């Protein structure tokens, strides 16, 4: 495995020539959002371009080598979602989403792989299953480890949503994504809003609109409360946060939405 990139290479933005393949994964954890974004694009560039080969960027990529590189990238990105190093979770989720959107720029030699225009990663159900398997919460983890794994599951689901291909494999993928998000939300209260907002994004604007309406209704109800309401302290902020969570919960766990999980 190649050593981590130097600070000089980490700070450079994406260029016409992507950074070496292995260096991309180190750069995905960089604290600089611009570096993470460039690295995410570089991962996709390496695997879209069939003329590149792994870390050396050598020409003449065979079907077997390409498939190995794609498999390595998807597995490493899925594992990286559970990392607390730097900004790895944000970078790896971004890169996974970009990779799931990527299409081949040319066919592989001798019909050994996908045709030009085909998705680099066609099987999103397999990706989601890999995310869950690599970041399984089995009850033995505690504290930071459990937190990292739970966030990894949410980040993986968000990466699938970001791909824009939620309905590409029929109804099963949306059901699996929604089930993962709702199951994760039920584990920890502090995850609820993040999960529910992701569910709302998956289902379009109406659930969030509904949540906003519920919040507005709650705010109107508070308006006549007098002086004590005017000076909202920590307890007031916590109560407002609880109301927002409840609004989102009501929006995304309606009977209509839950039918998708049956």
Secondary structure, 3 states (H helix, E strand, C coil): CCCCCCHHHHHCCCCCCCCCHHHHHHHCCCCCHHHHHHHHHHHHHHHHCCCCCHHHCCCCCCHHHHHHHHHHHHHHHHHHCCCCCCCHHHHHHHHHHHHHHCECCCCCHHHCCCCCCCECCCCHHHHHHHHHHHCCCCCCCCHHHHHHHHHHHHHHHHHHHHCCCCCCCCHHHHHHHHHHHHHHHCCCHHHHHHHHHHHHHHHCCHHHHHHHHHHHHHHHHHCCCCHHHHCCCHHHHHHHHHHHHHHHHHHHCCHHHHHHHC
